[in-house]
Amino acid sequence: MKIHAPKRVIVESAAVESALVASLHKNLPDASFEIVDKISDTRHRNPEILEVVDFRGKFLKSCPGTRHYHCCGYRILHFGAQCPLDCSYCILQAYLNQPNLRLFGNLDAMLGELSEVLAQNRRSLHRIGTGEFTDSLLLDPFTELSRLLVPYFARTPNAILELKTKTNFVENLRGLGHQGHTIIAWSLNSEEVRKREEPFAATIAERLKAARSCSGEGYFLAFHFDPIIDYPGWKSGYARTLDRLFAAVDPARIVWISLGALRFMPALKAIIRTRHPSSRIAYGEFIRGLDGKMRYFRDIRAEFYSFMVDRIRQADPCLCTYLCMEDDDIWKESFGFSPEERGGLSQMLDCAVEKRMNIGPFDL
Ligand code: SF4
């Protein structure tokens, strides 16, 4: 896929001496660098600009689950925001005050906060991921952030890192001593959805090739079919991607696969129609869920999940597969059990880490 090299880097003065800015200088020799006291919010989106700020908020956040649906208990390491891949369904389009790509320069503070949290509860497993507010690896060729995070997590006995991406930018991961504590994860979709709704991301073939190469480097893998989108022929489209996935990588290297049907805040519908006129996703029929988000009718979601779970079980009956933000009824219909019967979703994922990655045991 095409690499996205920012042309202009605006740096807050407090972050000028940071290791991140040094990497950007090294890897973006053609970019212009500008130093300002404070970067103010703007409503003008400029895909050529990268902002580096001295972040004053919390770097670790809980996964934005709600009490109405089963949540994975995952924590997000927040290292930046926005993403120029511009997928039609991306929630980040609704963050109108901060439309530009932004990274946090104070990585020392980020690692300091992380170390404090991990030290508080040494007997529990911490599943931590990036890639909620931006793609985990999109800027990695310039930031080399993976070269900081992967060795850091290799030294933490009670934590694993999941890097989630739609790119094939895995070059920096080669040769790192990861000690089996990092999962490299790809968001996958049918090829039809990939072309229409995420045209600037890597192709499915590129993602799977990168996954295979990471598996060869000893990394564990994960895959997220999210958002699953309804369209005529969806079954054959998703079946094809699953077949390609299991042909490309050994299922035993996959720690989990998540499934999540399209859901979005109502305000995003108008944004999708304006910014992505060729997208079809906003024209489906939706209901409003208990979390206020629009989602497909229950029967459509249940059919998606049953179909996918069945195909995954054919490849590996023991592979941990879970639903993102769904209730007991849908779980029972798709899997034949609810997460509570297995100790809760969080515990199911902790068990997958213990069994597949051979890390632990921990207090569950
Ligand atoms: S890759 Fe992820 S973060 Fe980037 S635009 Fe697509 S959905 Fe948003």
Boltz pocket constraint, residues with backbone or C-beta under 6 A from the ligand:
constraints:
  - pocket:
      binder: B
      contacts: [[A, 82], [A, 83], [A, 84], [A, 85], [A, 86], [A, 87], [A, 89], [A, 90], [A, 91], [A, 92], [A, 131], [A, 132], [A, 133], [A, 134], [A, 135], [A, 166], [A, 198], [A, 201]]
      max_distance: 6.0
